Amino acid sequence: MKLIKAGAIALAVVLAAYFGYRHFYQPPVKNPRPAGENIICFGDSLTYGTGAPQGMDYPSQLSRLIGKPVINAGIPGDTTATALSRLDRDVLGRSPRIVLITLGGNDLKNRQDRERAFRNLKAIVTSIQDRGALVIVGGLDVPIWGRGFQENYRKVCEETGAVLVPDILKDLLGNPEMMSDAIHPNDRGYGIMAGYFYEAMKPYL
C-alpha cells in the first residue's frame, strides 16, 4: 500500500510539473527586435472586420490603442491556402515589422485538411520571419467542432517562435452583446480582439 501511495504521489508531481511547464513555458520569440517599418494585420473576415461599421474593425481599433498606423490586409473567406498565395503582395512587399495573423477559421468551417492548413500557416509565419518581422498569431478555441485546431496553433508557434494569443475570440463566441452573428464580432467584440493583440505585441513595440 505504501508503494502504491508513493507511486501515486510521484505521478502527481510529474503531471503537475508537465502541465505547469505547458502552461508557463514560453519558447524563445523569433525577432523580438523586429526589422521593417509597418504593422500589418493579415487574415480573413476577422481581420477585415465583417460585422462592424467602418473604422471599428480590430486593426483600426488597434491603431488607436498604439497610436501608430496599422495596415488592414484582411480578406473575407480567406483560407490558409489563399492567404499564402497573396502573401508576397500583401505582406512581404510592404516592409513588415510586426504582423498579426487571423487564419484557419475558414479551413475549419469548410472542413479543409487540418494538417495541410497548418503547413500553410507555418509557411506563412516563417516567410514573414525571414524578413526580420515579429509574428503574432490569433488562435481559435472552438468548442465541440474545433477538430483540435487549438493545439495546432500552439504547435506552430512553439516550432517557429511566433507569439500566440491562444483564443482570439475568448469570451466573445456565444455572447450576443459582443457578436454580430455566430462567428463575427461586432464593434465591441473587435475592440476586445484589439485588446488581446495589443497585450501580446506591447513588449515588442
CORMO-V511814 format. One record per residue. N is the residue number from 1. PSI is psi in radians with two decimals (999 if undefined). OMEGA is omega in degrees with one decimal (999 if undefined). NEAR is the number of other ideal C-beta (glycine too) atoms within 10 Angstrom. Layout:
# CORMO-V511814
n=N psi=PSI omega=OMEGA near=NEAR
n=N psi=PSI omega=OMEGA near=NEAR
This chain:
# CORMO-V511814
n=1 psi=-0.70 omega=179.0 near=5
n=2 psi=-0.67 omega=178.6 near=6
n=3 psi=-0.71 omega=178.8 near=7
n=4 psi=-0.77 omega=-180.0 near=8
n=5 psi=-0.75 omega=179.2 near=9
n=6 psi=-0.67 omega=178.5 near=10
n=7 psi=-0.71 omega=179.1 near=10
n=8 psi=-0.69 omega=179.2 near=10
n=9 psi=-0.76 omega=179.5 near=10
n=10 psi=-0.73 omega=178.6 near=10
n=11 psi=-0.72 omega=179.8 near=10
n=12 psi=-0.70 omega=179.2 near=10
n=13 psi=-0.76 omega=179.3 near=10
n=14 psi=-0.80 omega=-179.8 near=10
n=15 psi=-0.71 omega=179.0 near=10
n=16 psi=-0.72 omega=178.5 near=10
n=17 psi=-0.73 omega=-178.2 near=10
n=18 psi=-0.87 omega=-177.0 near=10
n=19 psi=-0.54 omega=173.9 near=10
n=20 psi=-0.71 omega=177.0 near=10
n=21 psi=-0.80 omega=-178.1 near=9
n=22 psi=-0.59 omega=-175.9 near=9
n=23 psi=-0.66 omega=-170.9 near=7
n=24 psi=-0.34 omega=-176.0 near=7
n=25 psi=2.21 omega=175.1 near=8
n=26 psi=1.93 omega=178.5 near=10
n=27 psi=2.74 omega=-179.9 near=13
n=28 psi=2.34 omega=-178.9 near=6
n=29 psi=2.32 omega=178.4 near=18
n=30 psi=2.26 omega=178.3 near=20
n=31 psi=0.94 omega=179.0 near=20
n=32 psi=-0.36 omega=172.0 near=11
n=33 psi=1.39 omega=-167.5 near=8
n=34 psi=2.58 omega=171.1 near=22
n=35 psi=-3.04 omega=178.6 near=12
n=36 psi=3.11 omega=-172.1 near=19
n=37 psi=-0.57 omega=-165.4 near=11
n=38 psi=2.56 omega=169.8 near=17
n=39 psi=2.13 omega=-173.7 near=24
n=40 psi=2.28 omega=172.7 near=25
n=41 psi=2.07 omega=-171.3 near=29
n=42 psi=2.20 omega=-180.0 near=27
n=43 psi=-2.62 omega=-172.1 near=30
n=44 psi=-2.58 omega=-176.3 near=24
n=45 psi=-0.43 omega=177.4 near=19
n=46 psi=-0.46 omega=174.5 near=29
n=47 psi=-0.77 omega=-178.9 near=27
n=48 psi=-0.71 omega=178.6 near=22
n=49 psi=0.44 omega=177.4 near=25
n=50 psi=2.24 omega=178.9 near=18
n=51 psi=-0.07 omega=-179.2 near=19
n=52 psi=2.67 omega=175.5 near=21
n=53 psi=2.81 omega=178.2 near=11
n=54 psi=2.35 omega=179.7 near=7
n=55 psi=0.03 omega=179.7 near=11
n=56 psi=0.14 omega=170.9 near=18
n=57 psi=2.87 omega=-175.6 near=27
n=58 psi=-0.63 omega=177.5 near=34
n=59 psi=-0.69 omega=178.6 near=25
n=60 psi=-0.73 omega=180.0 near=20
n=61 psi=-0.61 omega=175.9 near=23
n=62 psi=-0.72 omega=178.5 near=24
n=63 psi=-0.72 omega=179.8 near=19
n=64 psi=-0.58 omega=178.9 near=12
n=65 psi=-0.73 omega=-173.9 near=18
n=66 psi=-0.19 omega=-180.0 near=16
n=67 psi=0.54 omega=179.3 near=7
n=68 psi=2.70 omega=176.0 near=13
n=69 psi=2.52 omega=176.6 near=10
n=70 psi=2.27 omega=179.6 near=23
n=71 psi=2.22 omega=175.6 near=17
n=72 psi=1.88 omega=177.7 near=18
n=73 psi=0.81 omega=179.0 near=25
n=74 psi=2.44 omega=176.1 near=23
n=75 psi=2.08 omega=178.9 near=16
n=76 psi=2.44 omega=177.8 near=14
n=77 psi=-0.09 omega=-178.6 near=12
n=78 psi=2.37 omega=167.4 near=26
n=79 psi=3.08 omega=176.2 near=21
n=80 psi=-0.56 omega=-179.3 near=25
n=81 psi=-0.81 omega=-179.1 near=15
n=82 psi=-0.58 omega=176.2 near=14
n=83 psi=-0.70 omega=178.5 near=27
n=84 psi=-0.63 omega=-177.6 near=17
n=85 psi=-0.37 omega=-179.9 near=13
n=86 psi=0.19 omega=-175.5 near=13
n=87 psi=-0.78 omega=-178.7 near=18
n=88 psi=-0.82 omega=-175.8 near=11
n=89 psi=-0.79 omega=-167.8 near=10
n=90 psi=-0.25 omega=179.8 near=17
n=91 psi=-1.07 omega=-171.9 near=25
n=92 psi=-0.53 omega=179.5 near=18
n=93 psi=0.12 omega=-176.4 near=10
n=94 psi=0.44 omega=179.6 near=18
n=95 psi=1.11 omega=-177.1 near=14
n=96 psi=2.43 omega=173.7 near=26
n=97 psi=-0.92 omega=173.1 near=20
n=98 psi=2.26 omega=-179.4 near=25
n=99 psi=2.18 omega=178.8 near=30
n=100 psi=2.27 omega=-170.3 near=30
n=101 psi=2.29 omega=164.3 near=29
n=102 psi=1.81 omega=178.5 near=26
n=103 psi=2.70 omega=178.4 near=29
n=104 psi=-0.42 omega=-178.5 near=31
n=105 psi=-0.68 omega=179.7 near=23
n=106 psi=-0.53 omega=171.8 near=22
n=107 psi=-0.76 omega=179.0 near=24
n=108 psi=-0.85 omega=-177.4 near=17
n=109 psi=-0.68 omega=-177.8 near=14
n=110 psi=0.12 omega=177.1 near=10
n=111 psi=0.74 omega=173.6 near=9
n=112 psi=2.75 omega=-179.4 near=16
n=113 psi=2.18 omega=-174.9 near=10
n=114 psi=-0.77 omega=-178.2 near=15
n=115 psi=-0.72 omega=178.8 near=9
n=116 psi=-0.72 omega=-179.6 near=13
n=117 psi=-0.74 omega=-176.6 near=22
n=118 psi=-0.35 omega=167.4 near=21
n=119 psi=-0.74 omega=176.6 near=15
n=120 psi=-0.80 omega=-178.8 near=23
n=121 psi=-0.73 omega=179.1 near=24
n=122 psi=-0.69 omega=177.9 near=18
n=123 psi=-0.68 omega=177.3 near=13
n=124 psi=-0.85 omega=-177.5 near=26
n=125 psi=-0.86 omega=-175.4 near=24
n=126 psi=-0.60 omega=177.6 near=16
n=127 psi=-0.69 omega=177.8 near=16
n=128 psi=-0.76 omega=179.9 near=27
n=129 psi=-0.56 omega=178.8 near=19
n=130 psi=-0.34 omega=175.5 near=11
n=131 psi=0.05 omega=179.1 near=18
n=132 psi=0.15 omega=-176.9 near=15
n=133 psi=2.70 omega=172.0 near=25
n=134 psi=2.41 omega=179.2 near=28
n=135 psi=2.34 omega=174.2 near=28
n=136 psi=2.19 omega=-176.8 near=22
n=137 psi=2.23 omega=173.1 near=26
n=138 psi=1.85 omega=-179.0 near=27
n=139 psi=3.00 omega=178.1 near=22
n=140 psi=2.37 omega=174.5 near=22
n=141 psi=1.56 omega=-174.9 near=15
n=142 psi=2.07 omega=-178.5 near=17
n=143 psi=2.58 omega=171.5 near=7
n=144 psi=-1.05 omega=-173.4 near=5
n=145 psi=0.44 omega=-178.7 near=9
n=146 psi=-0.20 omega=172.6 near=13
n=147 psi=0.55 omega=177.0 near=13
n=148 psi=0.26 omega=-178.4 near=9
n=149 psi=-0.66 omega=-175.3 near=20
n=150 psi=-0.81 omega=-178.3 near=17
n=151 psi=-0.54 omega=178.3 near=12
n=152 psi=-0.62 omega=173.0 near=20
n=153 psi=-0.79 omega=-179.5 near=26
n=154 psi=-0.74 omega=-178.9 near=15
n=155 psi=-0.81 omega=179.7 near=14
n=156 psi=-0.76 omega=-178.0 near=22
n=157 psi=-0.64 omega=175.8 near=25
n=158 psi=-0.68 omega=-177.1 near=13
n=159 psi=-0.49 omega=-173.7 near=13
n=160 psi=-0.29 omega=-174.4 near=21
n=161 psi=0.31 omega=172.5 near=18
n=162 psi=2.68 omega=175.7 near=26
n=163 psi=2.34 omega=-177.8 near=23
n=164 psi=2.25 omega=161.7 near=22
n=165 psi=1.86 omega=-167.0 near=23
n=166 psi=-0.63 omega=-178.8 near=15
n=167 psi=1.70 omega=-174.8 near=17
n=168 psi=-0.26 omega=177.0 near=27
n=169 psi=0.39 omega=179.8 near=26
n=170 psi=2.27 omega=-179.8 near=14
n=171 psi=0.15 omega=178.8 near=11
n=172 psi=-0.86 omega=-179.0 near=21
n=173 psi=2.27 omega=178.8 near=17
n=174 psi=0.00 omega=179.6 near=10
n=175 psi=1.80 omega=-174.2 near=14
n=176 psi=-0.35 omega=178.9 near=8
n=177 psi=-0.27 omega=-176.2 near=8
n=178 psi=-0.13 omega=-173.2 near=19
n=179 psi=2.50 omega=175.4 near=18
n=180 psi=-0.45 omega=174.0 near=16
n=181 psi=-2.87 omega=-173.5 near=10
n=182 psi=-0.45 omega=-173.4 near=7
n=183 psi=-0.15 omega=-177.4 near=17
n=184 psi=2.29 omega=175.8 near=20
n=185 psi=2.88 omega=167.8 near=27
n=186 psi=-2.96 omega=-176.9 near=19
n=187 psi=-0.66 omega=178.0 near=18
n=188 psi=-0.73 omega=179.1 near=16
n=189 psi=-0.72 omega=177.4 near=24
n=190 psi=-0.51 omega=174.5 near=28
n=191 psi=-0.68 omega=176.8 near=18
n=192 psi=-0.79 omega=176.7 near=18
n=193 psi=-0.80 omega=178.7 near=27
n=194 psi=-0.68 omega=178.4 near=24
n=195 psi=-0.72 omega=177.4 near=14
n=196 psi=-0.82 omega=179.9 near=22
n=197 psi=-0.66 omega=179.6 near=27
n=198 psi=-0.79 omega=-179.8 near=16
n=199 psi=-0.65 omega=-179.4 near=11
n=200 psi=-0.62 omega=-174.6 near=19
n=201 psi=-0.27 omega=-174.0 near=19
n=202 psi=-0.71 omega=-178.4 near=10
n=203 psi=-0.24 omega=-172.0 near=10
n=204 psi=0.05 omega=-179.3 near=15
n=205 psi=999 omega=999 near=13
